[in-house]
Amino acid sequence: MDDKNKGKHQVKITIQADDQVKQGNYSNMAVITHTPEEFVADFLMIFSQPPFGKLQSRVIMSPGHAKRLQQALSRHIQHYEKSFGPIRETPAPTGVPEIVH
């Protein structure tokens, strides 16, 4: 146990989710924006013919949580690439997404 976690005990947290949330949403593009108080991640599905997109999910988080998410993604990408090899980057969808209300 490292020094920063010394004296802390692990608490088991049970997470509940309905079937629709557990099914998940596919996204092939994300748009990230921020203010001083929060980060907003819009996960989109972009279709090429005809070119259009759909907002699949919006996640709003604190700057601290956004930083923890970035660190977790970096660790998981490193682990993935050690297991399966380098991730091949493909071109991002072209165009500027505009979310219509």
C-alpha positions in Angstrom: 0.0 0.0 0.0 1.5 3.4 -0.9 1.7 6.3 1.6 -1.2 8.3 0.2 -3.6 5.3 0.6 -2.2 4.3 4.0 -5.0 4.3 6.6 -7.8 4.4 4.1 -10.0 1.4 3.8 -11.7 0.1 0.7 -15.5 0.6 0.5 -17.4 -1.7 -1.8 -19.9 0.3 -4.0 -22.6 -1.6 -5.8 -23.6 0.1 -9.1 -27.0 -0.4 -10.5 -28.0 0.1 -14.2 -31.0 -0.6 -16.2 -30.8 -2.8 -19.3 -30.9 0.0 -21.8 -27.9 1.7 -20.1 -26.0 -1.5 -19.8 -26.4 -2.1 -23.6 -24.4 1.0 -24.3 -24.1 3.4 -27.3 -21.6 3.3 -30.1 -19.8 6.5 -30.9 -17.3 7.3 -33.7 -16.7 10.9 -32.7 -16.5 12.9 -29.5 -16.6 16.7 -29.0 -15.2 18.0 -25.7 -15.9 21.5 -24.4 -15.3 23.1 -21.0 -16.0 26.0 -18.7 -14.1 26.7 -15.5 -16.6 24.5 -13.6 -17.2 21.5 -15.9 -16.2 19.5 -18.9 -18.9 18.3 -21.4 -18.2 15.3 -23.5 -20.7 14.8 -26.4 -20.4 11.3 -28.0 -21.7 11.3 -31.6 -22.4 8.8 -34.3 -21.5 10.3 -37.7 -22.9 8.7 -40.8 -21.4 9.4 -44.2 -24.3 8.9 -46.6 -26.0 11.4 -46.5 -23.7 13.2 -44.1 -25.4 13.6 -40.8 -24.9 12.7 -37.2 -26.7 11.9 -34.0 -25.9 12.8 -30.4 -25.6 9.4 -28.6 -24.8 10.6 -25.1 -23.7 13.7 -23.2 -21.5 13.3 -20.1 -21.0 16.4 -17.9 -18.2 16.1 -15.3 -16.1 18.2 -12.9 -12.5 19.1 -13.9 -11.1 16.7 -11.3 -13.2 13.8 -12.7 -12.2 14.7 -16.3 -8.5 14.5 -15.2 -9.1 11.1 -13.6 -10.9 9.9 -16.8 -7.9 11.1 -18.9 -5.5 9.2 -16.7 -7.6 6.0 -16.7 -7.9 6.1 -20.5 -4.1 6.5 -20.8 -3.5 3.5 -18.5 -6.1 1.4 -20.4 -4.7 2.3 -23.8 -1.2 1.4 -22.7 -2.4 -2.0 -21.4 -4.4 -2.6 -24.6 -1.4 -1.9 -26.8 0.8 -4.2 -24.7 -1.7 -7.0 -25.1 -2.8 -6.4 -28.7 -0.2 -4.2 -30.4 -0.4 -0.5 -31.4 -3.8 1.0 -32.1 -4.1 2.1 -35.7 -5.4 5.6 -35.9 -7.9 6.2 -38.7 -8.9 9.7 -40.0 -11.5 11.4 -37.9 -14.9 12.1 -39.6 -14.7 15.4 -41.6 -16.9 18.3 -41.1 -17.8 20.5 -38.1 -20.5 19.0 -35.9 -23.3 21.3 -34.8 -25.8 20.0 -32.3 -29.3 21.1 -33.1 -31.9 21.4 -30.3 
